[in-house]
Amino acid sequence: MKRILSVLAAALLVISCGCSDAGKKVRLGGEVEISEKCIGAKDEESYKQMTDYCVREDETGLEIMKMQGKIDILYTGTKGTVTDLGFDKIKIRLLNGDEYWCCDDFVEVK
């Protein structure tokens, strides 16, 4: 019985190592792609304000921020380079040179 459990544990270890995303971690200077349409903020203060508006579902506040140039829509497939990392957020420099903070849930490593 012990031998069977040992073999099962070893098999699970091999399977989990083979399926891990360890090589797909977001790193400074790494190339990434927006995986789902999201909002990007020009600076950290705008990111915080944007998050507050999203939580409150304040579309008017978001529209005002967009008109002020503080936020913009980042579309699926947009590519960029990681320039900074924060807790649950990432700063990306797009190919056109613009930089945005966005939630790391919407970013994947390429």
Residue, then its C-alpha position, 0 to 999 in steps of 0.5 A: m500500500k505504501r508503495i502505491l501511495s509513493v508511486l501516486a505521489a511521484a506521478l502527481l509531482v511530475i504532472s504538476c511540474g510539467c503543467s506549471d506556469a513557472g516559465k510564464k511569470v511576468r518580469l520587468g522588461g518582459e514582453v506581454e499581451i493584453s488578454e482581455k479588453c480592460i482599462g489602463a491608467k496613465d499613472e498610479e494615482s489615476y489607477k487608484q481613482m479608476t479602481d474606485y470608480c469601477v468598484r462603485e460602477d461610476e461610469t460618469g467618473l470613468e468617462i470624465m477620466k477618459m476625457q481628461g486623458k487619464i485612462d484609456i481602453l486597452y484592447t485584446g492582443t495589444k502588445g507591450t513591455v513591462t516597465d514596472l510591477g505593483f501589487d495586482k497591477i502592472k505598468i506596460r509600455l505599448l509599441n506606440g510608446d504610451e505607458y499604462w497601469c492595468c490590472d495584472d489579471f488582463v496581461e499574459v506573457k508572450 
